[in-house]
């Protein structure tokens, strides 16, 4: 009997230890993952990129950038909903039907958070806080029905007022008067403080998306701005929104316990290019958000934190779909490719060739276009038969359509190669 009692004590001790280990959010094999998405923030509005002459004051984002790896060649979609859908499904928009703002993601799609839960035996807590914009006009859709543990934020694409907006939490809507970037941060802090296992938080600010507004004074360095009205220069207001978001990111990172923060990988990115009202040179106003030109789809991304041993810049060709398998692999899932997603996790520690081609698309109800690049040349094709070809190495801001003249043999070969790969991607 005494022998049996000793065995029971040993078994109980081992069980308790296992429970403690499973609740340890500092497990180096299960890093926390923080994905922060800015809304309408292009390279010309981001420190560290040559595009744009006026930059916001963003010390917290600058620290993340300087401590980690900057990706110069991330392609997204030219507007918000399809970029978010591509990340969360690992699929191009023509496969999911989400090709423009306000398109609805079919609830049969398996999203990244559900995939992680299934493949890791529910090892991660998952949440999306902030802008969702994948339910179209169907405000009755609760994002949690896709397999999230928790959602709180803005179901629709935008707000009329940063100080008066509709929050959806647990499927219930309520009117809020807290400055929205602060509210999203508060919700994130509260959720993180309640977690007892590794977590994946998708934090989607709607800043610096319009409307132009004046954030609380302590959150920005743009001076004493009057309320915005038409006719005023919108750029200081746009910069102030970015600075307020940066202020809130700093507050969030301060609230994460040091041990957890040390075990966290942080990904920051824009969802599409800068809107035309505040676009800066070398981008022209018709070649930014809403277009397949570089100013619309080539956006900032930098990654730092746990497991990121490289610093500086990386010029690999990356698509927004690639975040699906990359984040899944960061969560411990043995996967390098799925759907249209190709993991670039290895780039965080070593240099290698990631993709030979990158792809994007748009369909706004009037124009249906797609684009492909091999890093040197870029081809844009409209469904009406119009084509454009650019030499990105010598003409990075697409000022000279090569198809307006006679192509050299090298350019002709590049066009043929891009057309063949485009056919492969879309079939």
C-alpha positions as CSV (number, residue, x, y, z in Angstrom):
1,X,0.0,0.0,0.0
2,X,2.9,2.3,0.9
3,X,4.5,1.5,-2.5
4,X,1.3,2.4,-4.3
5,X,1.0,5.7,-2.4
6,X,4.6,6.7,-3.4
7,X,3.8,5.9,-7.1
8,X,0.7,8.1,-6.9
9,X,2.7,11.0,-5.4
10,X,5.3,10.6,-8.2
11,X,2.6,10.5,-10.9
12,X,0.9,13.6,-9.4
13,X,4.2,15.5,-9.3
14,X,4.9,14.6,-12.9
15,X,1.4,15.6,-14.0
16,X,1.7,19.0,-12.2
17,X,5.0,19.6,-13.9
18,X,3.6,18.9,-17.3
19,X,0.7,21.3,-16.7
20,X,3.2,24.0,-15.6
21,X,5.2,23.4,-18.8
22,X,2.2,23.6,-21.1
23,X,1.2,26.9,-19.5
24,X,4.7,28.4,-20.0
25,X,4.4,31.1,-22.6
26,X,8.2,31.3,-22.7
27,X,8.7,27.9,-24.3
28,X,11.3,28.7,-27.0
29,X,9.8,26.2,-29.4
30,X,6.5,28.1,-29.2
31,X,7.2,31.8,-29.6
32,X,4.4,34.3,-29.3
33,X,3.5,35.9,-32.6
34,X,2.4,39.5,-33.0
35,X,1.3,40.6,-36.4
36,X,0.6,44.4,-36.6
37,X,-1.1,45.7,-39.8
38,X,-1.3,49.4,-40.6
39,X,-4.0,50.6,-42.9
40,X,-3.0,52.6,-45.9
41,X,0.7,53.1,-44.9
42,X,3.1,53.0,-47.8
43,X,6.8,53.3,-48.1
44,X,6.6,57.0,-48.6
45,X,5.1,57.3,-45.1
46,X,7.6,55.0,-43.4
47,X,10.9,55.8,-41.9
48,X,13.9,54.1,-43.4
49,X,12.7,54.1,-47.0
50,X,13.9,56.5,-49.7
51,X,10.4,57.2,-51.0
52,X,8.8,60.3,-49.6
53,X,10.5,63.4,-48.1
54,X,8.2,63.9,-45.1
55,X,8.2,61.2,-42.6
56,X,6.3,60.6,-39.3
57,X,8.1,60.5,-35.9
58,X,7.8,56.7,-35.0
59,X,10.4,55.8,-32.4
60,X,8.8,52.4,-31.6
61,X,8.5,51.3,-35.1
62,X,12.0,52.5,-35.8
63,X,13.3,50.3,-32.9
64,X,11.5,47.3,-34.3
65,X,12.9,48.0,-37.8
66,X,16.5,48.6,-36.5
67,X,16.5,45.5,-34.3
68,X,15.2,43.2,-37.1
69,X,15.0,42.6,-40.8
70,X,13.4,45.0,-43.4
71,X,11.8,43.4,-46.4
72,X,12.0,45.7,-49.4
73,X,10.0,43.6,-51.9
74,X,6.8,42.6,-50.2
75,X,3.8,42.7,-52.6
76,X,0.3,42.9,-51.3
77,X,-3.0,43.8,-53.0
78,X,-3.7,47.4,-53.9
79,X,-6.6,47.7,-51.3
80,X,-7.3,46.3,-47.9
81,X,-9.8,43.4,-48.0
82,X,-7.9,41.3,-50.5
83,X,-4.6,41.7,-48.7
84,X,-6.2,40.6,-45.5
85,X,-7.8,37.6,-47.2
86,X,-4.6,36.6,-48.8
87,X,-2.8,36.5,-45.5
88,X,-5.5,34.7,-43.6
89,X,-6.1,32.0,-46.3
90,X,-2.7,31.8,-48.1
91,X,-4.6,32.1,-51.4
92,X,-4.7,34.6,-54.2
93,X,-7.9,36.6,-54.5
94,X,-9.2,35.0,-57.6
95,X,-9.4,31.7,-55.6
96,X,-11.3,33.2,-52.7
97,X,-13.4,35.8,-54.5
98,X,-12.0,38.6,-52.3
99,X,-10.5,40.9,-54.9
100,X,-11.6,44.3,-53.8
101,X,-12.7,46.3,-50.7
102,X,-15.8,45.0,-49.0
103,X,-15.8,41.5,-50.7
104,X,-16.9,38.8,-48.4
105,X,-14.7,35.9,-47.4
106,X,-16.6,32.6,-47.7
107,X,-17.1,30.9,-44.3
108,X,-15.9,27.6,-45.8
109,X,-12.4,29.0,-46.0
110,X,-9.9,27.6,-43.4
111,X,-8.2,30.6,-41.9
112,X,-4.7,30.8,-40.5
113,X,-5.8,30.8,-36.9
114,X,-8.0,27.7,-37.3
115,X,-5.2,25.9,-39.2
116,X,-2.7,26.6,-36.4
117,X,-5.1,25.4,-33.7
118,X,-5.8,22.2,-35.7
119,X,-2.1,21.5,-36.5
120,X,-0.8,22.2,-33.0
121,X,-3.5,20.5,-31.0
122,X,-4.7,23.9,-29.8
123,X,-1.3,24.9,-28.5
124,X,-1.9,28.6,-29.3
125,X,-4.4,31.2,-28.2
126,X,-5.5,33.2,-31.2
127,X,-7.1,36.6,-31.6
128,X,-7.8,39.3,-34.1
129,X,-8.3,42.8,-32.7
130,X,-9.1,45.7,-34.9
131,X,-10.1,46.0,-38.5
132,X,-11.6,42.8,-40.0
133,X,-13.2,44.0,-43.3
134,X,-13.8,40.5,-44.7
135,X,-17.6,40.2,-44.1
136,X,-18.7,42.5,-46.9
137,X,-22.0,44.1,-45.9
138,X,-23.0,41.2,-43.7
139,X,-22.4,42.7,-40.3
140,X,-24.0,39.7,-38.6
141,X,-20.9,37.6,-39.3
142,X,-18.9,37.0,-36.2
143,X,-15.2,36.5,-37.2
144,X,-15.0,33.9,-34.4
145,X,-17.1,31.6,-36.5
146,X,-14.0,31.2,-38.7
147,X,-12.1,29.5,-35.9
148,X,-10.7,32.3,-33.9
149,X,-10.6,32.1,-30.1
150,X,-11.4,35.8,-29.8
151,X,-12.3,38.8,-32.0
152,X,-13.0,42.4,-31.0
153,X,-12.8,45.4,-33.3
154,X,-14.2,47.0,-36.4
155,X,-16.2,44.6,-38.6
156,X,-16.6,47.1,-41.4
157,X,-13.8,48.8,-43.4
158,X,-13.6,52.2,-41.9
159,X,-15.0,54.7,-39.5
160,X,-16.6,58.1,-39.9
161,X,-15.0,59.4,-36.7
162,X,-12.0,58.0,-34.8
163,X,-13.8,59.1,-31.6
164,X,-17.2,57.6,-32.4
165,X,-17.3,54.1,-33.9
166,X,-19.0,50.7,-33.6
167,X,-17.1,48.0,-31.7
168,X,-18.0,44.4,-32.2
169,X,-17.0,42.0,-29.4
170,X,-18.4,38.5,-28.8
171,X,-20.6,39.2,-31.8
172,X,-22.3,42.1,-30.1
173,X,-22.0,45.7,-31.3
174,X,-21.6,48.8,-29.1
175,X,-21.0,52.5,-29.7
176,X,-17.5,53.6,-28.6
177,X,-16.1,57.1,-27.9
178,X,-12.5,56.2,-27.0
179,X,-9.9,57.1,-29.6
180,X,-9.9,54.0,-31.8
181,X,-6.2,53.3,-31.9
182,X,-6.1,53.4,-28.1
183,X,-9.1,51.2,-27.8
184,X,-7.6,48.5,-30.0
185,X,-4.5,48.7,-27.9
186,X,-6.4,48.4,-24.6
187,X,-8.3,45.4,-26.0
188,X,-5.0,43.8,-27.0
189,X,-3.4,44.4,-23.6
190,X,-6.4,43.0,-21.8
191,X,-6.4,39.9,-24.0
192,X,-2.7,39.3,-23.7
193,X,-2.9,39.6,-19.9
194,X,-5.5,36.8,-19.8
195,X,-3.4,34.2,-21.7
196,X,-1.7,31.3,-20.1
197,X,-0.2,29.7,-23.2
198,X,1.6,30.9,-26.4
199,X,-0.4,33.3,-28.4
200,X,-0.9,34.7,-31.9
201,X,-2.3,38.2,-31.9
202,X,-3.3,39.8,-35.2
203,X,-3.6,43.5,-34.4
204,X,-5.1,45.5,-37.3
205,X,-5.2,49.2,-36.7
206,X,-7.4,51.2,-39.0
207,X,-4.9,54.1,-38.8
208,X,-3.8,56.0,-40.7
209,X,-6.8,55.4,-43.0
210,X,-9.1,58.4,-43.6
211,X,-10.9,60.4,-42.2
212,X,-8.2,62.9,-41.5
213,X,-8.4,63.9,-37.8
214,X,-6.5,65.2,-34.8
215,X,-5.3,62.5,-32.4
216,X,-4.9,63.2,-28.7
217,X,-2.0,65.7,-28.4
218,X,0.2,63.4,-26.3
219,X,0.2,60.8,-29.1
220,X,1.7,62.9,-31.9
221,X,4.3,65.5,-32.8
222,X,2.6,67.4,-35.5
223,X,1.8,70.5,-33.4
224,X,-1.5,72.2,-32.6
225,X,-3.6,71.1,-35.6
226,X,-7.0,72.5,-36.1
227,X,-9.9,70.2,-36.9
228,X,-9.5,69.0,-40.4
229,X,-11.6,70.6,-43.1
230,X,-11.4,70.3,-46.9
231,X,-8.8,72.6,-48.3
232,X,-6.3,72.1,-45.5
233,X,-3.1,70.1,-46.2
234,X,-4.0,66.5,-45.1
235,X,-0.4,65.3,-44.8
236,X,0.2,66.5,-41.2
237,X,-3.1,64.8,-40.1
238,X,-2.1,61.6,-41.9
239,X,1.3,61.7,-40.2
240,X,-0.3,62.4,-36.8
241,X,-2.4,59.3,-37.2
242,X,0.7,57.2,-37.8
243,X,2.5,58.7,-34.9
244,X,-0.5,58.0,-32.6
245,X,-0.5,54.4,-33.8
246,X,3.2,54.2,-33.0
247,X,2.6,55.7,-29.6
248,X,0.0,52.9,-29.0
249,X,2.4,50.2,-30.3
250,X,5.0,51.4,-27.8
251,X,2.4,51.2,-25.0
252,X,1.4,47.7,-26.0
253,X,5.0,46.4,-26.0
254,X,5.7,48.0,-22.6
255,X,2.7,46.1,-21.2
256,X,3.9,42.7,-22.4
257,X,6.0,41.1,-19.5
258,X,9.7,41.1,-20.4
259,X,9.9,37.3,-20.4
260,X,7.0,37.0,-22.8
261,X,8.3,39.9,-25.0
262,X,11.7,38.1,-25.3
263,X,9.8,35.1,-26.6
264,X,7.8,37.1,-29.1
265,X,8.3,37.6,-32.9
266,X,6.9,40.9,-34.2
267,X,5.8,41.4,-37.8
268,X,4.8,44.9,-38.9
269,X,3.4,45.7,-42.4
270,X,1.2,47.9,-44.4
271,X,-1.9,46.5,-46.1
272,X,-1.6,48.6,-49.3
273,X,0.0,51.8,-50.5
274,X,-0.6,55.4,-49.5
275,X,-3.9,57.0,-50.5
276,X,-3.6,59.5,-53.3
277,X,-4.5,62.6,-51.1
278,X,-1.2,62.2,-49.2
279,X,1.0,60.4,-51.7
280,X,4.6,61.7,-52.0
281,X,7.1,61.6,-54.8
282,X,8.4,59.5,-56.5
283,X,4.8,58.1,-56.5
284,X,2.3,59.9,-58.6
285,X,-1.3,60.1,-57.3
286,X,-2.7,57.6,-59.8
287,X,0.0,55.0,-59.0
288,X,-0.6,54.4,-55.3
289,X,-3.4,52.8,-53.3
290,X,-6.0,51.3,-55.7
291,X,-3.4,50.6,-58.4
292,X,-1.1,47.7,-59.3
293,X,1.9,50.0,-59.6
294,X,4.6,49.8,-57.0
295,X,3.2,52.6,-55.0
296,X,0.0,50.6,-54.5
297,X,1.3,47.1,-53.8
298,X,5.0,47.3,-52.7
299,X,4.6,48.1,-49.0
300,X,6.9,48.2,-45.9
301,X,7.4,45.1,-43.7
302,X,9.9,44.5,-41.0
303,X,10.2,41.6,-38.6
304,X,12.1,41.5,-35.3
305,X,12.2,39.5,-32.0
306,X,12.5,35.9,-31.2
307,X,14.4,33.9,-33.8
308,X,15.3,36.8,-36.0
309,X,19.1,36.7,-36.2
310,X,19.5,38.8,-39.4
311,X,19.3,42.5,-39.4
312,X,19.4,45.1,-42.2
313,X,17.6,44.7,-45.5
314,X,16.4,41.7,-47.5
315,X,15.4,42.0,-51.2
316,X,13.7,38.7,-51.6
317,X,10.4,38.6,-53.6
318,X,7.6,38.0,-51.2
319,X,3.8,37.8,-51.6
320,X,1.3,38.6,-48.8
321,X,0.0,35.0,-49.2
322,X,3.4,33.9,-47.9
323,X,2.6,35.1,-44.4
324,X,0.2,32.2,-43.9
325,X,2.8,29.4,-44.1
326,X,5.5,31.6,-42.5
327,X,3.4,32.2,-39.4
328,X,2.3,28.6,-39.3
329,X,5.9,27.5,-39.4
330,X,6.8,30.0,-36.7
331,X,4.1,28.3,-34.6
332,X,5.9,25.0,-34.9
333,X,4.0,23.5,-37.9
334,X,6.2,21.6,-40.3
335,X,5.1,23.3,-43.5
336,X,7.0,25.2,-46.2
337,X,4.2,25.6,-48.8
338,X,0.4,25.5,-48.8
339,X,-2.1,26.9,-51.2
340,X,-0.4,30.0,-52.8
341,X,1.8,30.5,-49.7
342,X,5.5,29.8,-49.5
343,X,7.2,30.2,-46.1
344,X,10.0,32.7,-45.8
345,X,10.9,31.7,-42.1
346,X,14.4,30.7,-43.1
347,X,15.1,34.2,-44.3
348,X,14.9,35.4,-40.7
349,X,18.2,33.6,-40.0
350,X,19.9,33.1,-43.4
351,X,20.0,34.4,-47.0
352,X,18.5,32.3,-49.7
353,X,16.3,32.6,-52.8
354,X,12.7,32.6,-51.8
355,X,10.6,33.1,-55.0
356,X,11.4,33.5,-58.6
357,X,8.1,35.4,-59.3
358,X,5.6,37.5,-57.3
359,X,2.0,38.1,-58.2
360,X,-0.8,40.5,-57.4
361,X,-4.2,41.4,-58.8
362,X,-7.3,43.6,-58.5
363,X,-10.9,43.6,-59.7
364,X,-12.9,46.6,-58.7
365,X,-16.0,46.0,-60.8
366,X,-14.7,48.0,-63.7
367,X,-11.2,46.9,-64.2
368,X,-9.9,43.4,-63.9
369,X,-6.1,43.3,-63.8
370,X,-3.2,41.2,-62.6
371,X,0.5,41.6,-62.4
372,X,3.7,39.5,-62.1
373,X,7.4,40.3,-61.6
374,X,10.6,38.4,-61.6
375,X,12.3,41.3,-59.7
376,X,13.8,42.8,-62.8
377,X,10.8,43.1,-65.1
378,X,7.1,43.6,-64.2
379,X,4.1,42.8,-66.5
380,X,0.6,44.2,-65.9
381,X,-2.2,42.7,-67.9
382,X,-5.8,44.0,-68.1
383,X,-8.6,41.6,-69.0
384,X,-9.5,43.9,-71.9
385,X,-6.2,43.0,-73.5
386,X,-4.1,46.0,-72.6
387,X,-0.6,45.3,-71.3
388,X,2.3,47.2,-69.7
389,X,5.9,46.2,-69.2
390,X,8.4,47.8,-66.9
391,X,12.1,47.5,-66.2
392,X,12.1,47.7,-62.4
393,X,15.9,47.7,-62.1
394,X,16.3,50.9,-64.2
395,X,12.8,52.3,-63.8
396,X,11.6,51.4,-60.3
397,X,8.7,53.8,-60.3
398,X,7.3,52.7,-63.6
399,X,7.7,55.9,-65.6
400,X,8.4,54.2,-69.0
401,X,6.2,51.5,-70.4
402,X,8.5,49.4,-72.5
403,X,5.6,48.3,-74.7
404,X,5.4,51.9,-76.1
405,X,8.5,51.1,-78.1
406,X,10.4,48.2,-79.7
407,X,11.4,45.5,-77.2
408,X,15.0,44.3,-77.1
409,X,15.5,40.5,-77.3
410,X,16.1,40.5,-73.5
411,X,12.9,42.4,-72.9
412,X,11.0,40.1,-75.3
413,X,12.3,37.0,-73.5
414,X,11.4,38.5,-70.1
415,X,7.8,39.2,-71.3
416,X,7.4,35.7,-72.6
417,X,8.7,34.2,-69.4
418,X,6.3,36.4,-67.3
419,X,3.4,35.5,-69.5
420,X,4.1,31.8,-69.1
421,X,4.4,32.0,-65.3
422,X,1.2,34.1,-65.1
423,X,-0.6,31.4,-67.0
424,X,0.7,28.8,-64.6
425,X,-0.4,30.8,-61.6
426,X,-3.9,31.6,-62.8
427,X,-4.7,28.0,-64.1
